[in-house]
Amino acid sequence: MADAARRVLSLVPSLTETVCELGVGCRLVGISRYCIEPAEELRFISRVGGTKNPDREKIAALRPDLILMNEEENRREDIDWLRHRFNVSASMPCSVPEAADVVRNLGKALGTEDVAEAILLEIEARMTSTEVEGLGMDQVKVFYPIWKQPWIGVNKNTYIHDVLKRAGGVNVCANREARDPVVAEQVLEDLGVDLVLLPSEPFVFTPEHRKEFLARQCFGRGVPMLLVDGKNFCWHGARSGRGLSQVSQLLRPFR
C-alpha cells in the first residue's frame, strides 16, 4: 500500500471510470475532456485536453505519479513524451479477458486489489452467463460502424469485435486487413447483415441518421438498425462485465 499511486491522471475515459469504481476517484488529479463517467465524482477534477491533444505542460504541472493511457486512443508521441517524465501505464486490451487483466494491474498499482478482485469476479461471471445463455442460439450478422463519411467498421483485432462475438454477433468486417476498415457506400448492401448497430461514439449516430439510412435502404430492404450506447461495446475495465451483458441482451431478440 505504501507504494500505491496517490496522484493519478487518466487520459482514458473507461479507466477513469474504473479508478472511481475501485473506490479511489479522490486520487484523480487530472482527466481528459472525454472522461464523463461518473459525472458527479469527476465534476471538479482538472481537465487536461482531449485524448489526441492533451496539454502536456498542464499534465506536468499536476505532478502525477501514475498516468493511464491507451495505445489506440492516445497518440504515440504523447505516450513517449509523458513516459520519459512520468510513470505511464499504456494498455490496449483487445478482448474482455485482456480488459480484466488491465483491471487486475490497475488494482495492484492503486493498492485496491480486493475491490479489483470483486470486479474481476463479476466480469468472469458475466462472460460465463453470456456463453451459457447463448447455447443453441443462432448468431446474428452485425455491422458496427465507428464512423460515417466514410463508413468505417472494426476488424477482429479489436475489443468491440470480442464483445460482439461473445454476445452472439458475427462481425461482418472481422476478416478485413485494416483494424478500422473503410467500407464503400456502394457495397453496404453486399455485406448481407442481419442487423446494423449505430453507436453513440466515437461518431455520434442520431435518430435522424437512422431515419435517413432506413429510407435509403443502404443495407438492404428491411434490415433493422438500432441506436446503441457505444460505451457498452468499447469501454473496457470496470464496465466490461455489465457492458457485455447489455450487448448480449440487445442481440438476443435477433438470434
For each residue, the residues with C-beta under 8 A, 3 or more apart:
1: 4 111
2:
3: 111
4: 1 109 110 111 112
5: 8 27 65 66 87 109 110
6: 27 65
7: 27 29 62 63 64 65 66
8: 5 19 24 27 28 29 64 65 66 67 68 110
9: 28 29 30 31 48 59 62 64 66 67 68
10: 13 15 16 19 28 30 31 32 35 67 68
11: 31 32 48 51 54 67 68 69 70 73 74 78
12: 15 16 32 35 51 68 69 70 73 74
13: 10 16 17 32 34 35 36 37 51 235
14: 17 18 231 234 235 236 237 238 239
15: 10 12 18 19 68 70 91 102 106 237
16: 10 12 13 19 20 28 31 32 35 37 42 68
17: 13 14 20 21 35 37 38 235 237 238 239
18: 14 15 21 22 102 103 106 119 237 238 239
19: 8 10 15 16 22 24 25 27 28 68 106 110
20: 16 17 23 24 25 28 37 38 41 42
21: 17 18 115 119 237 238
22: 18 19 106 107 110 112 115 116 119 238
23: 20 112 115
24: 8 19 20 27 110 112
25: 19 20 28 38 41 42
26:
27: 5 6 7 8 19 24 110
28: 8 9 10 16 19 20 25 31 42 45
29: 7 8 9 45 46 62 63 64
30: 9 10 45 46 47 48 58 59 62 64
31: 9 10 11 16 28 35 42 45 46 47 48
32: 10 11 12 13 16 35 47 48 49 50 51 54
33: 47 49 50
34: 13 50 51
35: 10 12 13 16 17 31 32 42
36: 13 39 42
37: 13 16 17 20 42 231
38: 17 20 25 41 42
39: 36 42 43
40: 43
41: 20 25 38
42: 16 20 25 28 31 35 36 37 38 39 45
43: 39 40
44:
45: 28 29 30 31 42
46: 29 30 31 58 62
47: 30 31 32 33
48: 9 11 30 31 32 54 55 58 59 62
49: 32 33 53 54 55 58
50: 32 33 34 53 54
51: 11 12 13 32 34 54 70 73 74
52: 73 74 75
53: 49 50
54: 11 32 48 49 50 51 58 59 74 78
55: 48 49 58 59
56: 59 60 78 81 82
57: 60 61
58: 30 46 48 49 54 55 61 62
59: 9 30 48 54 55 56 62 64 67 82 86
60: 56 57 63 85 86
61: 57 58
62: 7 9 29 30 46 48 58 59
63: 7 29 60
64: 7 8 9 29 30 59 67 86 87
65: 5 6 7 8 86 87
66: 5 7 8 9 86 87 88 89 109 110
67: 8 9 10 11 59 64 82 86 87 88 89
68: 8 9 10 11 12 15 16 19 89 91 106
69: 11 12 73 74 78 79 82 88 89 90 91
70: 11 12 15 51 73 74 90 91 92
71: 74 76 79 90 91 92
72: 92
73: 11 12 51 52 69 70
74: 11 12 51 52 54 69 70 71 78 79 90
75: 52 78 79
76: 71 79 80
77: 80 81
78: 11 54 56 69 74 75 81 82
79: 69 71 74 75 76 82 83 88 90
80: 76 77 83 84
81: 56 77 78 84 85
82: 56 59 67 69 78 79 85 86 88
83: 79 80 86 88 90
84: 80 81
85: 60 81 82
86: 59 60 64 65 66 67 82 83
87: 5 64 65 66 67
88: 66 67 69 79 82 83
89: 66 67 68 69 105 106 109
90: 69 70 71 74 79 83
91: 15 68 69 70 71 102 105
92: 70 71 72
93: 96 98 99 101 102 159 236
94: 98 157 158 159 161 162
95: 98 99 159 162
96: 93 99 100 123 127 159 162 163 166 236 240 244
97: 100 101 127
98: 93 94 95 101 102 159 236
99: 93 95 96 102 103 123 159 236 237 240
100: 96 97 103 104 120 123 124 240
101: 93 97 98 104 105
102: 15 18 91 93 98 99 105 106 236 237
103: 18 99 100 106 107 116 119 120 123 237 238 240
104: 100 101 107 108 116 120
105: 89 91 101 102 108 109
106: 15 18 19 22 68 89 102 103 109 110 116 237
107: 22 103 104 110 112 113 115 116 117 119
108: 104 105 111 113 116
109: 4 5 66 89 105 106
110: 4 5 8 19 22 24 27 66 106 107
111: 1 3 4 108
112: 4 22 23 24 107 115 116
113: 107 108 116 117
114: 117 118
115: 21 22 23 107 112 118 119
116: 22 103 104 106 107 108 112 113 119 120
117: 107 113 114 120 121
118: 114 115 121 122
119: 18 21 22 103 107 115 116 122 123 238 241
120: 100 103 104 116 117 123 124
121: 117 118 124 125
122: 118 119 125 126 241 242
123: 96 99 100 103 119 120 126 127 240 241 244
124: 100 120 121 127 128 241
125: 121 122 128 129 241
126: 122 123 129 130 240 241 242 244 245
127: 96 97 123 124 130 131 166 241 244
128: 124 125 131 132
129: 125 126 132 133 245
130: 126 127 133 134 166 167 244 245 248
131: 127 128 134 135 166
132: 128 129 135
133: 129 130 137 248 252
134: 130 131 137 167 168 248 255
135: 131 132
136:
137: 133 134 168 252 255
138: 168 255
139: 168 169 170 255
140: 168 169 170 194 195 251 254 255
141: 169 170 172 191 192 193 194 195
142: 164 169 170 171 172 193 194 195 196 197 251
143: 153 172 173 183 188 191 193 195 196 197 219
144: 153 154 160 164 169 171 173 197 199 233
145: 148 151 152 153 183 196 198 199 203 205
146: 152 153 154 160 180 199 202 203
147: 150 151 152 180 202 203
148: 145 151 152 203 205 209
149:
150: 147 182 183 184 185
151: 145 147 148 182 183 184 185 188
152: 145 146 147 148 180 181 182 183
153: 143 144 145 146 171 172 173 176 180 181 183
154: 144 146 158 160 161 171 173 179 180 181
155: 158 161 171 173 174 175 176 177 178 179 180 181
156: 161 171 174 175
157: 94 161 179
158: 94 154 155 161 162 179 180
159: 93 94 95 96 98 99 162 163 233 234 236
160: 144 146 154 163 164 171 233 234
161: 94 154 155 156 157 158 164 165 171 174
162: 94 95 96 158 159 165 166
163: 96 159 160 166 167 232 233 234 243 244 247
164: 142 144 160 161 167 169 170 171 233 247
165: 161 162 169 170 171
166: 96 127 130 131 162 163 244 248
167: 130 134 163 164 244 247 248 250 251
168: 134 137 138 139 140 248 251 252 255
169: 139 140 141 142 144 164 165 195 247 251
170: 139 140 141 142 164 165 174
171: 142 144 153 154 155 156 160 161 164 165 174
172: 141 142 143 153 191 192 193
173: 143 144 153 154 155 176 181 183
174: 155 156 161 170 171
175: 155 156
176: 153 155 173 181
177: 155 181
178: 155 181 182
179: 154 155 157 158
180: 146 147 152 153 154 155 158
181: 152 153 154 155 173 176 177 178
182: 150 151 152 178
183: 143 145 150 151 152 153 173 187 188 191
184: 150 151 187 188
185: 150 151 188 218
186:
187: 183 184 190 191
188: 143 151 183 184 185 191 218 219
189: 217 218 219 220
190: 187
191: 141 143 172 183 187 188 219
192: 141 172 220
193: 141 142 143 172 196 219 220 223
194: 140 141 142 223 224 254
195: 140 141 142 143 169 223 224 225 226 251 254
196: 142 143 145 193 213 219 223 224 225 226
197: 142 143 144 225 226 228 233 250
198: 145 205 209 210 213 225 226 227 228
199: 144 145 146 203 205 228 229 230 233 234
200: 204 205 227 228 229 230 231
201: 204 230 231 234
202: 146 147 230
203: 145 146 147 148 199
204: 200 201
205: 145 148 198 199 200 209 210 227
206: 209 210 227
207: 210 211 227
208: 211 212
209: 148 198 205 206 212 213
210: 198 205 206 207 213 214 225 227
211: 207 208 214 215
212: 208 209 215 216
213: 196 198 209 210 216 218 219 225
214: 210 211 217 225
215: 211 212
216: 212 213
217: 189 214 220 221 223
218: 185 188 189 213
219: 143 188 189 191 193 196 213 223 225
220: 189 192 193 217 223
221: 217
222:
223: 193 194 195 196 217 219 220
224: 194 195 196 254
225: 195 196 197 198 210 213 214 219
226: 195 196 197 198 250
227: 198 200 205 206 207 210
228: 197 198 199 200 232 233 250
229: 199 200 232 233 246
230: 199 200 201 202 233 234 235
231: 14 37 200 201 234 235 239 243
232: 163 228 229 235 239 242 243 244 246 247 250
233: 144 159 160 163 164 197 199 228 229 230 243 247
234: 14 159 160 163 199 201 230 231
235: 13 14 17 230 231 232 239 240 243
236: 14 93 96 98 99 102 159 239 240
237: 14 15 17 18 21 99 102 103 106 240
238: 14 17 18 21 22 103 119
239: 14 17 18 231 232 235 236 242 243
240: 96 99 100 103 123 126 235 236 237 243 244
241: 119 122 123 124 125 126 127 244 245
242: 122 126 232 239 245 246
243: 163 231 232 233 235 239 240 246 247
244: 96 123 126 127 130 163 166 167 232 240 241 247 248
245: 126 129 130 241 242 248 249
246: 229 232 242 243 249 250
247: 163 164 167 169 232 233 243 244 250 251
248: 130 133 134 166 167 168 244 245 251 252
249: 245 246 252
250: 167 197 226 228 232 246 247
251: 140 142 167 168 169 195 247 248 254 255
252: 133 137 168 248 249 255
253:
254: 140 194 195 224 251
255: 134 137 138 139 140 168 251 252
